[in-house]
Amino acid sequence: MAFEAPFRTVPMTLYTELFIVRGVIQTRQHRVTDILNAADQSFLVLEEVSLEEFGSRDLPTRAEFAQVNLGSILFAVSLQAVEPIRELRTPKISERALVSIPPFRVIGNVHLMAERSLRDSLAELQAPFVPVTDAVFWSDRLGEGRQSAAMVAVNQARAQILAPYREVDPWAGIGAASPSASPTRLPGVPDDPEPPAPGLV
């Protein structure tokens, strides 16, 4: 008889184009990405739900239960990193990536198969929801400032771009000119005359 993990209560924060949905779910899965990718239905049923609309000044709507369609989810946020079960762990490498999932952007680490080219590894990201760890996400359009999360599970079907990302210091190289460099002289313009000797006016 196969061993089944016990049910556990997992907090969920889901972002759609219009709403932030917070609640909990009863599941046997270990990680948020597993909950999303192994769902038997095209939706999740959350308990103790709080529903907040972007740009609204109204208080969040609360409900005992709510059904959230998986296709409407842009990404799910987890504030706590969860390591994979040791027996199921596959060696991977971490690459910094930018994900454009309008109206949001996400920057963080994607975990790709080792000993493959970055291009091939990106092509092999087939799971419906891809984990992005040590993430930062924001939306200029919605006026949502940058927030950090241990993990963001991105809906690949809603993402427009997933690309390698390199952070560049915009100030690098500025001010590197030698302070002893002579000023530039224009053609035909004489040098500044030397000051007269003392007493010769």
Backbone hydrogen bonds, N-H to C=O, Kabsch-Sander energy under -0.5 kcal/mol:
donor,donor_aa,acceptor,acceptor_aa,energy
8,R,27,T,-2.7
10,V,8,R,-0.6
10,V,25,I,-2.5
12,M,23,G,-3.3
13,T,77,V,-0.7
14,L,21,V,-3.2
15,Y,75,F,-2.8
16,T,19,F,-2.8
20,I,52,E,-2.6
21,V,14,L,-3.1
21,V,19,F,-0.5
22,R,20,I,-0.5
22,R,50,S,-2.7
23,G,12,M,-2.2
24,V,47,E,-2.2
25,I,10,V,-2.1
27,T,8,R,-2.4
27,T,25,I,-0.6
35,I,31,R,-2.0
36,L,32,V,-2.1
37,N,33,T,-2.9
38,A,34,D,-2.2
39,A,36,L,-0.7
44,L,68,V,-2.4
46,L,44,L,-0.6
46,L,66,A,-2.7
47,E,24,V,-3.0
48,E,64,E,-1.8
49,V,63,A,-2.3
50,S,22,R,-2.7
51,L,61,T,-3.3
52,E,20,I,-2.4
52,E,50,S,-0.5
54,F,18,L,-2.4
56,S,53,E,-1.6
61,T,51,L,-2.7
63,A,49,V,-2.1
66,A,46,L,-1.8
68,V,44,L,-2.9
68,V,66,A,-0.5
69,N,67,Q,-0.5
70,L,42,S,-2.2
71,G,42,S,-0.6
72,S,69,N,-1.2
73,I,69,N,-0.5
73,I,70,L,-1.2
74,L,15,Y,-3.2
75,F,15,Y,-1.2
76,A,153,A,-1.9
77,V,13,T,-2.8
78,S,151,M,-2.9
88,L,85,I,-1.5
89,R,85,I,-0.6
89,R,86,R,-1.1
93,I,112,L,-3.1
95,E,110,V,-2.6
97,A,108,G,-3.3
98,L,163,A,-3.0
99,V,106,V,-3.3
100,S,161,I,-2.5
101,I,99,V,-0.7
101,I,104,F,-2.1
104,F,101,I,-2.2
105,R,138,W,-2.2
106,V,99,V,-2.6
107,I,136,V,-2.8
108,G,97,A,-2.1
109,N,133,T,-3.0
110,V,95,E,-3.0
112,L,93,I,-2.8
112,L,110,V,-0.6
114,A,91,P,-1.1
116,R,113,M,-0.6
121,S,117,S,-2.6
122,L,118,L,-2.3
123,A,119,R,-1.8
124,E,120,D,-1.0
124,E,121,S,-0.5
125,L,122,L,-1.3
126,Q,124,E,-1.6
130,V,154,V,-2.6
132,V,152,V,-2.2
133,T,109,N,-2.5
134,D,150,A,-2.1
135,A,149,A,-1.9
136,V,107,I,-2.4
137,F,147,Q,-2.2
138,W,105,R,-1.8
139,S,144,E,-2.4
143,G,139,S,-0.6
144,E,139,S,-2.4
145,G,143,G,-0.7
147,Q,137,F,-2.2
149,A,135,A,-2.2
150,A,78,S,-0.6
151,M,78,S,-2.0
152,V,132,V,-2.7
153,A,76,A,-2.8
154,V,130,V,-2.8
154,V,152,V,-0.8
155,N,74,L,-2.7
156,Q,128,P,-2.8
156,Q,154,V,-0.8
158,R,155,N,-1.4
159,A,155,N,-1.1
160,Q,100,S,-3.1
161,I,100,S,-1.4
163,A,98,L,-2.3
165,Y,96,R,-2.2
172,A,169,D,-1.7
174,I,171,W,-1.6
176,A,173,G,-1.2
181,A,178,S,-1.5
189,V,186,L,-1.6
200,L,197,A,-1.9
201,V,199,G,-0.9
